[in-house]
């Protein structure tokens, strides 16, 4: 058989072979399975199945937060043509880590939707979808609009101004907002939304709920770390910040509606006294 005949035979065999058409996974859980993540944690499975527009995750260190962010990002880009996903982080390292996971999950599908451009912190697919990872401050993120998914990584350490500048991105699109973090003190947007915010679907995941973290490791950390650091890093506790002059609980206890403020809408400042005279609205300590 000549070389030309052999090539024709190979070509005919390829045409007769049943083709395996690659399909887009129907959801982020299925995408995780395609990527080889068969054993998701219970909280990850619930979060990925959720359809809530506002998600708040208070999760231990090494709890799998960036995995959830990456899956949500890749799933949005694949299943919603023309969508825009923004990943905000306090520094490039965190932004790169989360975007890297999103890119790996996308690649695991065999690039079922071809890429048009691929950058260090961003990707654009042939279906018009984009994922952009944006580290830095609010000055670096303005200009985006109609965001379909906004993810705030390490939200307790992201500057409040960054979150405030990013929220209007969702105004027209009605997109989803997910904030993920381990606590970092009783201050900032993340703490406020966790303790007082409305409209959030909340997830609290402590280290003892993560099967991958050995009990022996946690016991060693408990013995080694200061108690408040251990509670913050592994028990999802909002602790006092290092530079706080007064404890948060003391400030809360000092505020009471039973005491009228010195100055406010229903009070007036003391009358300015003339030299040598007492203000008219201050009663004398002793009678004349």
Secondary structure, DSSP 8 states (H G I E B T S, - for coil): --HHHHHHHHHHHHHHS--------SSHHHHHHHTT--S--HHHHHHHH---SEEEEEE-TTSSHHHHHHHHHHHHHHHSTT-EEEEEESSHHHHHHHHHHHHHHHHHTT-SS-EEEEETTEEEETTS-EEEEEES-GGGTTT--S-SEEEETTTTTS-HHHHHHHHGGGTTT--EEEEEE---SS-HHHHHHHHH-SS-EEEEE-GGG-TTS-HHHHHHHHHHS-HHHHHHHHS------TT-SS-HHHHHHH--TTS--SSSTT--------TT---TTS--SS--
